[in-house]
């Protein structure tokens, strides 16, 4: 009988196929096919380099096995298998495969973004990986609108895609855009992931369209491709992806949303969903939205028109002339009493989306606010995550 080992796996339901882990792995143990991203047990040396970079926590899954699952086994999975029936002593032996250094890396990875995310208890069941690399769906561009002013530092676009066949996508999920051409090795480019910015019934209700919020990056292969699309162009799309960064269907749930730049995409989708379904009868939403200046903040005008009874918005700018720099964590601290009240409410759900660099400041702000009400933030955060009320998606 083989000695049990602790095998590293990836949850195919939660993975958003961003391929960051594959690009990070120093021993090329992470590979993919058209369907799944998986870990090759013959190559994995438990270095843990992939754990901190995963935006969803899907990378942090393990099973104690006597016979490791093969790459081909994993390619065929729609969900993770249950733990094998292994004796307690055998399982203990397998667990010893993780040494103290690896455990430390796990703790660090779980301290901010990632961790083992859980969907809200009342969230709708998402459709996952309906269209993949081998079988993408073709979408037609209905519109491409610049959201930031022509002279602004950032060129951010609102892209509307039309699907002629069923493409069920929920608020908080992502889709993949396949840029044309090949990489330096002659392989087709991998898809780039974009959060949808429209609600589940579409940018225009029941018209089969989905919107994206895309920032043009100077050397961005896919962002330039998408930002240059014109009405009538077609694009190849994969997905939907993501099973945890979802909004609760409970109308009384309170949403605390913190975002920067194009991280506003899922927050726009959440807001529009609430506007169309529950309106002012909801538990309310509060958004802290950061940008350099008003002319670089997408959806600045429309957000200001949402009634405060539905959405309380804090616009935060870090590059206003003759003004001190302010970031979302600074405004959280300034709104300590209101944020503390929300942290104390078991009906509050927190969503953080934007650049990875924002996490540290937001964590510090929450730590100080939680301490002001006699609560340890780390314990509260982990409880909220386990209850499906704390979500981070940074890039």
Secondary structure, DSSP 8 states (H G I E B T S, - for coil): ----EEEEE--TTT-----HHHHH-TT--EEE-SS-EEE-TTT-----TTTTT-SSSTT-EEEEESS---HHHHHT-SS--------HHHHHHHHTTS-HHHHHHHHHHHTSS-SS----TT-------SBBTTB-EEEEEEEEEE-S-TTSS--EEEEEEE-SS-----TT-EEEEE-SSB-TTS-B---EEEEB-S-TTTTTTTS-EEEEEEE--TT-HHHHHHHT--TT-EEEEEEEE-SSS---S-TT-EEEEEEEGGGHHHHHHHHHHHHHHTGGGSS-EEEEEEESSGGGSTTHHHHHTS-TTTEEEEEEES--TTS----HHHHHHHTHHHHHHHHT-TTEEEEEEE-TTHHHHHHHHHHHHHHHTT--HHHHHHHHHHTT-EEEEE-
